[in-house]
Amino acid sequence: MKLKKYGTLVRAGLMESLQYRASAFVLVIGNLLYLIIIYFLWKAIYASAGTDTVSGMTFSETLIYLVLATALFNFMEMYIVWDMGRSIQSGDMVLMLLKPMEYRSYLFWSYSGEHIMQFITTFLPTFLIVCIVTHGAIPLGINLVYFVISVVMALLINYYINFFVGTICLYTESIWGINIMKQVIVMLLSGVTVPIAFFPETLQKIVYCLPFQSIYNAPLTLLLDGQPESGNVLSILVTQFLWCAVMGIACRLFWKLSIRQITVNGG
Amino acid sequence: MKENNLAFYLKIYFKIISQDIKSKMSYRSDFIISTIGMIFTNIAGFVSFWIIFRNFPSINGWTYNEILFLYGFSLISLTPVQCLFDNNWNLRTHVYSGDFIKYYFRPINMFFYYQSEIFDVKGLGQLAFGIGTLAYSWHKIGLAVTPLSILMVIVFIITASLVMIALQNAAAATCFWLQNSFFILDFVNKFRDYARYPITIFNPVFKFIFTFVMPIAFIAYYPSLVILRPDSIPLLSWLSPLFGIVFFFLSYKFWMFGASKYSGTGS
C-alpha cells in the first residue's frame, strides 16, 4: 500500500512536533514579539511618510500582509538543507538510500506532519486573530479556495528549492554557508520582509521572473484579493504550477546525477 | 606560574583558538562558502533597508544616514558574539549527547574554555561591512572625527557587544533545563536584527521591555546616541557600559549555574 506508508510518515511527524511543546510556546511568544516590533516599526515609518498610501499600500494593508507573510513563513519553514547536509557528513545518507522509498519523497512526507501541525498552531490562529481584529479586512469568499490551492503549490516549490539546495551540500560539505545564502535570497526576493510593492520597478520585474515570490507573495495576493479576476488568479496559479514542474524536474535530475558520485564518510 | 592571571588565560586562549582555525582551514571550501554566505546576509539586510528608505525619507525623525549609522554600529557590535562566542550554538548538542562532561575535567574556568574552543572567522566579513557602513554614514552626516569620538565609539561598541553576548549566553544556557533550546537561541538571534532601529518608535511598555528585559536597545540605540546626538545624551546612554558589564556578568553566572546543575547522560 503506497498511501499507507505516507500516512505513517505524516503521523510520525505530527507526533514528533507534539513532543516539543515547550518549543511551541517559545515560538508563539517569539512571534508575538516579532509582530509587535513589525507593528511599531511600520507605524513609525508611515507616520514619517506623511501620506496614507505609499507605493499603493496603506498602513493596515502593509501590516496585514507582513503579519500573514510571517505566519506563512513560520508555517512553511523547513530544515531540509541541514538534515541533508548532516546525513552526508555523518554518513547516515547511506541508510537513507537503502530505504525502500525514494529519499525525496521520504523527506517530503516526513515533513508533512510537521507542516500540518505548524499550520494549526501558527498560521490558523494568526489568520483568525487578524480576521477578528481588522473586522473583515480579509475577504472571506472564493479567495480562500484559491489560497488553499496556492499554498499547497507554494509548499511544494519551497520544498523543491530546499531539496535542490540540500543536494548542493553533497558536493560542498558546507551546510551553514549554503543554507544561509538560500535563506537570505528567499526571504528578500519572496516578499516576506518587505512587500514586493515597495521594490523599485526593475527589481519587481526581476522578482516576478523568479520562483521565490511564488512561495509567499502569490498565496498572499490571492488571499487578500476580495474581488478576484479570473484572469489574474489563473496567471498566478499557472505561474506557480509551472515553477512546481520546473523545480520538481530540476530536483529530480540534479539528485539523480549527484547520487551517482557522492562520497559518504564512513557511516 | 600563577594560573589565574590574564596573561596565562590569553596564552591558553590563542593556543586553543589556533587549533580551531587550523582545523577549519582544512575545510577550505566550507570556509569560503560560509564567508560568501555571511556577505550575502549583510548585503540582503542592506538591500531591504534600502528598499524601505526608497519609499520613506525618514523614520521618526531619524534620517537615512542616521539609521545607517545605527545599522553599521549594530553590525560591528554583533561581531564579537559571532566570532568569539559561536560555540554557544553547539552547547545544546554537547549537553544532549553527554560530551559536555569533559569540560568539568579541565583545570581552568569552564566557561572560558568552552567559548575559546571555536573562533568563527566569517564574522570578520561582517566586521568589515559594519566598519564600512559606519564610516560612510559618519562622513555623510558630517560628524567630526576626533580622537575622543573614535575612543568613545570603540568603548561603546565593546559594551554594546557585551549585551548581545549576555543575551546569547543566557539563551544558550537554557539548554541545561530544556531539551529543545534551539528555538530560544534562534529567537534571540532574530531579535538582534531589530536592534538597529531607534527605540523611540515603540510605546512606553515596549520601550521598557527592550531596555531592561530584552535589552536590545543597548546593542545600537543607546550607545550610538553618544555620537549621534551629543547635545542631548540620555542617562541610559552613559550607563550603557555599566549595563553591558552587569548583563554579561549575570549571564555568565546563569551559564555557570546551569552547568553546575548538569549531571551528564550517564554514558
Contacts between the chains, C-beta under 8 A, distances in Angstrom:
chain1	res1	chain2	res2	distance
A	20	B	179	7.6
A	20	B	180	4.8
A	22	B	178	5.6
A	22	B	179	7.6
A	22	B	180	6.5
A	23	B	180	4.4
A	23	B	182	7.6
A	23	B	183	4.3
A	26	B	183	4.6
A	26	B	184	5.6
A	26	B	187	6.0
A	27	B	183	5.9
A	27	B	187	7.8
A	29	B	187	7.9
A	30	B	183	7.3
A	30	B	187	4.1
A	30	B	190	7.2
A	33	B	191	7.5
A	33	B	214	7.8
A	34	B	190	6.8
A	36	B	206	6.3
A	37	B	194	5.0
A	40	B	201	4.9
A	40	B	202	4.9
A	40	B	203	7.1
A	40	B	206	6.7
A	41	B	59	7.8
A	41	B	194	7.6
A	41	B	197	5.9
A	41	B	201	6.0
A	43	B	201	7.3
A	44	B	59	5.3
A	44	B	60	4.5
A	44	B	200	8.0
A	44	B	201	3.7
A	45	B	52	6.8
A	45	B	56	5.1
A	45	B	59	5.5
A	46	B	56	7.9
A	47	B	60	7.2
A	48	B	56	6.0
A	48	B	57	7.1
A	48	B	58	5.0
A	48	B	59	5.4
A	48	B	60	6.0
A	48	B	61	7.5
A	49	B	55	7.4
A	49	B	56	5.0
A	49	B	57	7.7
A	54	B	55	5.2
A	54	B	56	6.8
A	55	B	55	5.6
A	172	B	29	5.8
A	172	B	30	6.9
A	172	B	33	5.8
A	173	B	27	6.6
A	173	B	29	6.9
A	173	B	30	5.9
A	174	B	27	7.5
A	174	B	29	6.2
A	174	B	30	3.8
A	174	B	33	4.2
A	174	B	34	6.2
A	176	B	34	5.5
A	176	B	37	6.7
A	177	B	30	6.7
A	177	B	33	3.5
A	177	B	34	3.7
A	177	B	35	7.5
A	177	B	36	6.5
A	177	B	37	3.7
A	177	B	38	7.8
A	177	B	122	7.8
A	178	B	33	6.2
A	178	B	37	7.1
A	179	B	37	7.7
A	180	B	34	7.9
A	180	B	37	4.0
A	180	B	38	7.2
A	180	B	40	6.8
A	180	B	41	5.8
A	181	B	33	8.0
A	181	B	36	7.0
A	181	B	37	4.8
A	181	B	40	4.9
A	184	B	40	5.2
A	184	B	41	5.1
A	184	B	44	3.9
A	184	B	45	7.8
A	185	B	40	7.3
A	185	B	44	7.2
A	187	B	44	7.1
A	188	B	44	4.7
A	188	B	47	6.2
A	188	B	48	5.9
A	193	B	48	5.1
A	194	B	48	5.0
A	194	B	51	5.1
A	194	B	52	6.1
A	198	B	51	5.6
A	198	B	52	6.9
A	198	B	54	7.4
A	198	B	55	5.2
A	199	B	51	5.9
A	200	B	51	7.4
A	200	B	54	6.4
A	203	B	51	7.9
